[in-house]
Amino acid sequence: MPLDPHIAALLQTMAEAGAPPMAEGTPDAGRAQFLALTAGARSPEQVVPVASSEDRTVPGAEGELRARVYRPEGEGPFPTVVFFHGGGWVIGDLDTHDNMARTICRGSRALVVAVDYRLAPEHPFPAATADAVAAARWVAGHLDELGGDRRLAVAGDSAGGNLAAVVAQQLHADGTAVTAQFLVYPAVDAAGEYPSRTENGQGYFLEQATMDWFYGHYAGAWDDAKDPRLSPLHAADLSGLPPALIVTAEFDPLRDEGAAYGEALRAAGVEAEVRCHAGMIHGFFDMAGASPAARAAVEQDCAGFGDLLHR
């Protein structure tokens, strides 16, 4: 299927804006650019409504982390989802992904706890992973305080999908029950070579040069690209993990590794559905306002995740 025309128009507008490639700038410049592209471009009427949102802190691996708790409309009790934002472990924060967290809260009928983990290069691998696991363990022990029921799940997009997958593995190893995992175009295999990285490595928002820039800042000094905390696809044992909904996009460099993780989970006896959305690109979850097809895909995926949570 060809690239969605609304997405194509958005990419053309971005190209005409003439912003310098993120990979040629500093992490601080990349963070400012990403914030302007997401939260900075969002009008008040585009903010997805939820019953309430509350800023707070949660414990990380080496100190308190910013977090934001979103509660859905309607009568509970609701399951609790720990959400990790994307951005290559270098950029992104609670504000860049505010609407995505809201969308999952509303569309999946869940209480969402978004966690603002430490970023590289100031805090390289495995700092983000350590924060994500520590925060999720804390949430698991404070579900009543947060207002959720006993169901706990994890979710994230891109680098956040990586963290969600790692957290699901770590909590399972701890004996902590996790109901489901929602992995949106996740980065799960730093060591892999996939056709989608070549086919979609330039011209579709997330580019190979940017991926290399992210990885270099986050884990360039780490000598094991198959460390399961970095590449959860390479975990020694995937059996017993919670059911997974894995979302990929046709024109995404990460498409094939997401599919490979779904195959690996199924081979280990784990329930895993992979949805590859035709005509979509990396980041389409935040493009629903520009593309009706993206909006329909997002609604479908959040509803599917909700089905896993509430069955």
N, C-alpha and C positions, 0 to 999 in steps of 0.2 A: 504494500500500500504506500502511496506517496506521503510525504510529510504533510501533516495537517495544515491547511492553508492559513488558518489563524496563527498557528505557531510559526509558520514560515514568515508571515508578515511581522510578527513580534521580533524574530531574529533579524529581519531586515532593518527594522527600526533601531535595534540595538547596534547593528553594524554601522548604520549611518550616524549614530551618536558619536562614534569615533573614540570611545573610551580605550585607553591603552590596555593591552593584554595583562590580565592579573599576574601571570607568571613573570612579567618583566618588572613588577613592582615589589614593594615591601609588604609584609603581612599586615601592618597597620593600614596601608593604602587599600589592600584587598578587603579588609574588614569594613572600611568606610564605603567602598564601592558596593559591596554586597548589601550593606544596610540600606544604602540609598536605592538600590534596585528592588528591594523587598519592602520593608516597613516604610521607607521614605516615599515610595510610589503608591502607597495604599491610602485611598480616601476613607473617611469615616464610615461611609455606607458600604464599603467592601469588607469591613471587619465582620467576621462570622459571629453571630450572637450565641452566647451561652448564658447559663443562669448566673454565673459569677466567675471571677478570676481573682486570685490573691497571690501577691508576691510574698515570698518567705525564704528561708534558707534550709538546707538539709546538709548533713555531714558528708563530706567527701573523704578521700583517702588521707589528705593532709590538711584539712580545715573545712570551714563552711563554704558551701556553694550556693549561688543564687538559684532559686527555683520558682516556678509559677504553677499554681494549682487551679485547674479549670473544672467546674462542676456543671453537669448537663441539666437541662430543664427536665421536669417530670418527677415522678415519684420513684425513689430508690428502693432498696439499696442498689448501688451501681458497682461494677468491677472497677479496679484501679489500674491504670496504665502508666508505666514509667516511660517517658518519651525523651529521646536524645536527638538533638538537631544535627543536620548535616553541615557541610562546609569544609570537608577535607581535613578535619581535626585542626584547622588553622583559622578559619573564619566562621562566622555565624554565632548567634546567641539567642536568648529568649525572644528578642524583638523580631529578628529576621524570620523566625519560625512561629510567631504568635498565631498567625492565621492557620497554619497547618495543625498546631496543637488544638486550636478551637474546632477545626473541621473534624478531627478525630473524636474529640469530646462529643460534638453534636451528632455526627454521622454514625458513630459506633455506640452511642449511649453509655459513655464511660467517664469516670473521673480521671483526669489526666494530670500527671505531675511531670512537667517539663523541667529538665535539669541542665544547668549551664556549667558543664565540666571545664576543666582547665585546657587551654589551647597551646598548640605548638607555634613557633619554635621555643617560646619561653618555657614550655613544659612539654618536652618531647615524650614519645612512647616510652613506657606504658602509662603515663600520667592520666590520659583521658580514660583508658580502660579501667585503671584503678579507681578513679572517681566514679565512673558509671556503676561499677560493681558495688562500691561502698554505698552510693546513694540508693541503689535498688535494694540492697540488704536492709537499709534503714527504713525505706518505705514498706518493705515486707513486714517489718516488725511494728509498724505504726499505722496499719490500715484503718483501724477503728478511729484513731485520732484524726486522720485525714478525712474521714467520712465515707470511706468505701466499705464494701463487704469483704469476704475472704478471697475473692478472685483477684489474682495479680497477673498482669501481662506486661510485655515490653514492646516498644515500637520505636522506629527511627527511620530517617531517610539518608541514603548515601553513606557518609561516614557515621552518621547516627544509626543507620541500619547495621553497620559493622558492629557498633557498640552494643546495640540491642541483641544481636546474635551472640556476641561474646557473653553478655550478661545472662542470657538464657542458658548457655552452657555452664557458666560458673554457678548460677543458682541451683541448677539441676544437680551439679556435683556436691553442693552443700546440703542437698535434701530439701531445698525450699521449693514448694509447689508453684509452678507457673502455668497459667491457663492457656496462654496463646502468645505468639510472637507475630508482629506485623512489620515486615522488612520491605521498605520502599526503595527501589533501585539500590540495593545494598552493595557496598564494597567488601567482598568477602574473601578475595584471593589476590594478595599483593604479588605473589610469585607467578601468577598465571599468564598465559598467552592465549588470547581469544580472538576469533574473527571480528567480533563487534568492536574491539578496541582499534582495529585497523579500519574497518568500514565506517565507523562513526567517530573517529578520533579527531576530526576537524570539521568545524562548521555547524555543530549542533549543540552549542552552549557550553557543555562540558567537553574540553579538549584534552588530548593526551598530554600536551605541554603543561596544562594546568594540573592534571593528575600527578605528573612527575614533580611539579613544584610543591604540591601538597605533601606527597609522600616523602620528598627530600627533607622538608621541614619537620615532619612528624617522626619518621623512622629511618631517615637516611643513614644514621649512624648505627642502626641495629643490624646485626649480621645474619639474622635468620628470618627471611621473608615468609617462611612457613610456620612461624610461631603462631599457634592457634589464637593467641590474644590479638594478633595482628591480622591473621588470615583464618577466620573460624572454619572455613571449608576444610582445613587440614587438621582439625581436631581428631585425635586418635579414635574416639568413640562418640558417635552422634545418637546412639540409641537412647530412647527414653525422653528425648526432648519434647517440649510442648508443640502442639499443632502450629503450623506456620502458614501464613499467607504472604507470599513473596510477589511483589509488584515490579515489573520491568517495563521498559519502553523500547519500541522498535529501533529508534535512532539514538540509542544510548550506548556509550562505550562499555558500560557495566552490565549490559543486557545478558551476555552469555554466562558471566560468573554467577549472576543471580539464579539463572536457570540451572547451572551446575550444582549450586547449593541445594536447590529443591530436589534435584535428582539424588544427591548424596543423602539427604534426609530421608527420602523415600526408601532408598536402598538399606538404610538403617532401621526401617520399620516405623518411621515418623510420618504422621499425616502432614503433607505439604502440598499446597496448591501454588502454582506459578502462573501469574496472569501477565502476559506480555501485551501491552496496548499498542495497537497499530497506529502509525502516524505520530506517535508521541516522542518527546525527547526527555533527557534528564532534567529534573526540576519541574515537570509538568504539574505537580501537585500545587504549585504556587502560581499557576497560569490559568486557573479556572475562570478568572475574570475576563481573559482575552480569548479563550477558546471554549466553545460549547462542548466539543468532544472531550477536552480535558476535564471540564466540569462533570460530565457524565461518568468518566472513568473514575474520578475521585469519589463521587457519590457511591458508585458501585463497589469500590474497594473498601471504603469505610463501612458500608453496610455489611460487606462480607466479613470484615474483621469483627464487627458487632455480632454477627451470627456465631462466630467461634467463641466469643466471650459469653454469650447469653444462652447457649444451648444447654 
